[in-house]
Amino acid sequence: MVTKYNYKLSEDLFVAIESEFDGDAIAKKYIETKDKSIFNDFGKNWMKKSLELGNKEEYIDHTYEMIKKVGEKTGQGLFPNSPQRFLEIAYLSVHLMSNVNIHTSNLFELSFKVLKDQCKIYKNLESELPTEELKDLPCKGACIEALKTLFEDFKIAVDLSMPHMMPADGECFFMIKKK
């Protein structure tokens, strides 16, 4: 008998994260308070929850099992594959996207982008804030803190940059280079 493997992440995983980290709610909270620090806390806690749930036995898929095995055998599997899995779990849970737009994914660099029409938080901010206030991209702390938290959890030293930002470029583009 052939063993059947689960290669898909459970929809329950995404729903569990989204129910706690709703992009609409955090955007509304910012609009009411104008406190940018709420995005930092949101990002850090959002990624911690993604890491916690993504490591639960019921949410581990065969692909992640293989990533871990390769990493154990070669010592090379950790970057970018393992962090990329959790990045995808986090972003697919709270944004309006069916896949994460990965630009590069190799032993030295991981980069991805979130397009304007995919970001639930930005869409809410854009509809409520004046253009001048939006230029500063008050929500960027959510993504930056989420990514910092992710790589700190994996104990991987990286340089993180954001060369494109939504207001000017129509996308947020993140570059993560392994040190």
C-alpha positions as CSV (number, residue, x, y, z in Angstrom):
1,M,0.0,0.0,0.0
2,V,1.3,3.5,-0.9
3,T,1.5,6.0,1.9
4,K,-0.5,9.1,1.3
5,Y,1.0,12.3,2.5
6,N,-0.6,15.6,3.3
7,Y,1.0,18.4,1.3
8,K,-1.6,21.0,2.1
9,L,-1.8,23.3,5.1
10,S,-5.1,23.0,7.0
11,E,-7.6,25.7,6.4
12,D,-8.2,25.6,10.2
13,L,-4.7,26.9,10.7
14,F,-5.4,30.0,8.6
15,V,-8.8,30.6,10.2
16,A,-7.3,30.3,13.8
17,I,-4.7,33.0,13.0
18,E,-7.1,35.3,11.1
19,S,-9.7,35.2,13.8
20,E,-7.1,36.6,16.3
21,F,-5.2,38.9,13.9
22,D,-7.8,40.6,11.7
23,G,-6.4,43.2,9.4
24,D,-9.6,45.2,9.4
25,A,-9.6,45.5,13.1
26,I,-6.0,46.6,13.5
27,A,-6.4,49.2,10.8
28,K,-9.6,50.6,12.5
29,K,-7.7,50.7,15.8
30,Y,-5.0,52.7,14.3
31,I,-7.4,55.1,12.6
32,E,-9.0,55.7,16.0
33,T,-5.8,56.1,18.1
34,K,-3.1,57.1,15.5
35,D,-0.7,55.1,17.6
36,K,1.8,53.4,15.2
37,S,3.2,51.2,18.0
38,I,0.0,49.0,17.8
39,F,1.4,47.7,14.5
40,N,4.7,46.6,16.1
41,D,2.8,44.6,18.8
42,F,0.4,43.2,16.2
43,G,3.3,42.0,13.9
44,K,5.3,40.4,16.7
45,N,2.3,38.6,18.2
46,W,0.9,37.7,14.7
47,M,4.2,35.9,13.9
48,K,4.5,34.2,17.3
49,K,1.0,32.8,16.8
50,S,1.9,31.6,13.3
51,L,5.0,29.9,14.7
52,E,3.1,28.3,17.6
53,L,0.3,26.9,15.5
54,G,2.4,26.1,12.5
55,N,4.5,23.8,14.7
56,K,1.5,21.9,16.2
57,E,1.4,18.3,15.1
58,E,-2.0,18.6,13.5
59,Y,-0.8,21.4,11.2
60,I,2.5,19.9,10.1
61,D,2.4,18.8,6.5
62,H,4.7,16.4,4.6
63,T,6.6,19.3,2.9
64,Y,7.6,20.7,6.3
65,E,8.6,17.2,7.5
66,M,11.0,16.9,4.5
67,I,12.4,20.5,5.0
68,K,13.2,19.5,8.6
69,K,14.8,16.2,7.6
70,V,17.0,17.9,4.9
71,G,18.0,20.5,7.4
72,E,19.0,17.9,10.0
73,K,21.0,15.9,7.4
74,T,22.7,18.8,5.6
75,G,22.6,21.7,8.0
76,Q,21.5,23.8,5.0
77,G,17.8,23.4,5.0
78,L,16.9,26.1,7.6
79,F,17.3,29.2,5.5
80,P,15.2,30.0,3.6
81,N,12.8,27.0,3.6
82,S,11.7,26.8,7.2
83,P,11.2,30.5,7.7
84,Q,9.5,30.8,4.3
85,R,6.9,28.3,5.4
86,F,5.9,30.4,8.5
87,L,6.1,33.6,6.5
88,E,3.5,32.1,4.1
89,I,1.3,30.8,6.9
90,A,1.3,34.3,8.5
91,Y,0.6,36.2,5.3
92,L,-1.9,33.9,3.8
93,S,-3.9,34.0,7.1
94,V,-4.4,37.8,7.3
95,H,-4.1,39.1,3.7
96,L,-6.2,38.9,0.6
97,M,-3.9,36.5,-1.3
98,S,-4.0,33.0,-2.4
99,N,-0.2,32.7,-2.6
100,V,2.7,34.8,-1.4
101,N,4.6,36.5,-4.2
102,I,8.1,35.1,-3.5
103,H,10.7,36.9,-5.6
104,T,13.9,35.1,-4.5
105,S,14.4,32.1,-2.3
106,N,17.9,30.7,-2.1
107,L,20.6,30.1,0.4
108,F,21.5,33.8,0.6
109,E,18.3,35.7,0.1
110,L,14.6,35.5,0.6
111,S,12.4,38.3,-0.9
112,F,8.7,38.7,-1.4
113,K,6.1,41.4,-2.1
114,V,2.6,42.2,-1.0
115,L,0.6,44.0,-3.7
116,K,-1.6,46.9,-3.0
117,D,-4.9,45.0,-3.6
118,Q,-3.7,42.1,-1.3
119,C,-3.1,44.0,1.9
120,K,-6.2,44.2,4.1
121,I,-4.6,46.6,6.5
122,Y,-3.4,49.0,3.8
123,K,-6.8,48.9,2.0
124,N,-8.5,50.0,5.2
125,L,-6.0,52.7,5.9
126,E,-6.1,54.0,2.3
127,S,-9.8,54.4,2.5
128,E,-9.8,56.4,5.8
129,L,-6.5,58.4,6.0
130,P,-5.4,61.5,4.1
131,T,-2.8,60.8,1.4
132,E,-0.1,62.8,3.4
133,E,-0.5,60.6,6.4
134,L,-0.5,57.4,4.4
135,K,2.8,58.3,2.7
136,D,4.6,57.4,5.9
137,L,3.0,53.9,5.7
138,P,2.1,53.7,9.4
139,C,1.4,49.9,9.2
140,K,4.9,48.9,8.1
141,G,5.8,48.1,11.7
142,A,3.5,45.1,11.5
143,C,5.4,43.4,8.7
144,I,8.9,44.5,9.9
145,E,8.3,43.2,13.5
146,A,6.7,40.0,12.2
147,L,9.8,39.3,10.1
148,K,12.2,40.2,12.9
149,T,10.3,37.9,15.2
150,L,10.4,35.1,12.6
151,F,14.2,35.1,12.2
152,E,14.9,35.7,15.8
153,D,12.8,32.5,16.6
154,F,14.9,30.6,14.1
155,K,18.1,32.2,15.4
156,I,19.1,33.3,11.9
157,A,21.0,36.5,11.6
158,V,19.6,38.5,8.6
159,D,19.7,42.0,7.1
160,L,16.1,43.1,6.6
161,S,15.1,45.9,4.2
162,M,12.0,47.2,2.6
163,P,13.0,48.9,-0.7
164,H,9.4,49.4,-2.0
165,M,6.5,50.7,0.0
166,M,2.9,50.7,-0.9
167,P,2.1,54.4,-1.2
168,A,4.9,55.2,-3.7
169,D,5.3,51.8,-5.3
170,G,2.0,50.0,-5.2
171,E,3.6,47.2,-3.3
172,C,5.6,46.4,-0.2
173,F,8.8,44.6,-1.1
174,F,10.8,42.9,1.6
175,M,14.4,41.6,1.2
176,I,15.9,39.3,3.8
177,K,19.6,38.6,3.3
178,K,21.3,36.0,5.4
179,K,24.4,37.4,7.2
